Amino acid sequence: MQETTIQLFVEALDEGGYVATSPDVPGLVAQGRTIVETVEIAQGLTRKIAESCIEHGDPLPPALAHLDACTTAVDLRIPVGMP
């Protein structure tokens, strides 16, 4: 399995929880109770969107279309829940 990175915007909701969208993956909207859960849901949805594009012969979003060239190291910042 290859990996790539996408830009993800996570916003707190007034009623609680979080929602994430991405300009890199049109149609991606993920909602969860915590930031970590929301990011995990967004990761899964991104995979499903890519699988659907491939299955139906649709073009992948540009941020995902270059997976064959993705072999470099990536510097990530991830949320970590603290007690």
C-alpha positions in Angstrom: 0.0 0.0 0.0 1.3 3.4 -0.9 0.7 6.6 1.1 0.3 10.2 0.3 -0.7 13.3 2.3 -3.7 15.6 1.9 -4.6 18.9 3.4 -7.3 18.5 6.0 -9.3 21.3 7.7 -10.8 20.3 11.1 -13.3 22.6 12.8 -15.0 22.4 16.1 -18.8 22.3 15.9 -21.0 24.4 18.2 -23.0 21.3 19.2 -19.8 19.4 20.0 -17.6 17.2 18.0 -15.6 18.1 14.9 -16.0 18.2 11.1 -13.2 17.8 8.6 -13.1 18.8 4.9 -10.3 18.8 2.3 -9.6 21.0 -0.7 -7.5 18.1 -2.0 -10.3 15.5 -2.0 -13.6 17.0 -3.3 -16.6 15.5 -1.5 -14.7 14.6 1.7 -16.7 15.5 4.8 -15.9 13.6 8.0 -17.5 14.2 11.4 -16.4 12.7 14.8 -16.5 13.2 18.5 -12.8 14.0 18.8 -10.1 15.4 16.5 -8.4 12.0 16.4 -11.7 10.2 15.5 -12.5 12.8 12.8 -9.0 12.4 11.2 -9.3 8.6 11.3 -12.8 8.8 9.6 -11.3 11.3 7.0 -8.5 8.8 6.2 -11.0 6.0 5.7 -13.3 8.1 3.5 -10.3 9.3 1.4 -9.4 5.6 0.7 -13.1 4.9 -0.2 -13.2 7.9 -2.5 -10.0 6.7 -4.3 -11.3 3.1 -4.5 -14.6 4.4 -6.0 -12.8 6.5 -8.6 -10.7 3.5 -9.6 -13.6 1.1 -9.7 -15.7 3.5 -11.9 -12.9 4.6 -14.1 -13.1 8.2 -12.9 -10.0 10.3 -12.5 -8.5 10.5 -9.0 -8.3 13.8 -7.3 -4.9 15.4 -8.2 -3.7 15.1 -4.7 -4.1 11.3 -4.9 -3.2 10.8 -8.6 0.6 10.9 -8.0 0.8 7.9 -5.7 3.3 6.1 -7.8 5.8 9.0 -7.3 5.2 9.2 -3.5 8.5 7.7 -2.1 9.9 10.6 0.0 9.7 11.1 3.7 6.8 13.1 5.1 6.9 15.5 8.1 3.5 15.3 9.8 1.9 16.9 12.8 -0.8 14.8 14.4 -3.1 15.3 17.4 -2.5 13.2 20.5 -5.1 13.0 23.2 -3.9 13.7 26.7 -5.5 12.6 29.9 
